[in-house]
Amino acid sequence: MWEKRAFLLLISMTISYPLFAEKKTKILFLGDSLTAGYGLSADKSYPALIQKKIEAENWPYEVINGGRSGDTTAGGLERLPWYFRQREHNISHAVIALGSNDAMRGLSLVEMEKNLSKIIDYLRDKKVSKIFLVEMKTFPSMGSRYGKEYNEVFHRLSRRKKVILLPFFLENVAMREELNLPDGIHPNEKGMAIVAENLWKALRGHLKP
């Protein structure tokens, strides 16, 4: 009798485990070197730190770090479909954190806006339930006019495309020597922890199941 019960229990576990696993949907962070965690170990990137915060809440999300160093908005758009071709990637939320490299290269803001708009459209087409756009700011060296127009792109897109605008995640980190790597651009471990906390404060209320 006990053998029959053990067999039924094993069958029950085999069936229920995949069902439970499927409930954990993914949050894609699509970005550049700031998202990839340039110069840091993978577990110190802000997506990895946010994953730990999610686990502390015992929420059913798993983070995908979609950061690639050097990526522009055009690069992010080009590789975005790859994440949706992965069968294990059940993406329910997406955070777009691109644009820094467009500014550093002085690329067209018109093209940058078009690329970000296409990224949002693609995510909507894939039935991503919540789409977030991180507000970006550029270096003063680009000039005040360029900086103002650059920043306006994110605000305009969030209104026009009806996505959630997240505040600049390098607040209290950018331009602070003690919180960045020697290149003065990428956060060090301490700075990245602040970046993760900045984003978490803005994201948490939208993620709560």
Secondary structure, DSSP 8 states (H G I E B T S, - for coil): -HHHHHHHHHHHHHHHHHHHHHT-EEEEEEESHHHHTTTS-GGGSHHHHHHHHHHHHT-SEEEEEEE-TT--HHHHHHHHHHHHH-TT--EEEEEEE--HHHHHTT--HHHHHHHHHHHHHHHHHTT-SEEEEE-----GGG-HHHHHHHHHHHHHHHHHHT-EEE--TTTTTTT-GGGB-TTSSSB-HHHHHHHHHHHHHHHHHHH--
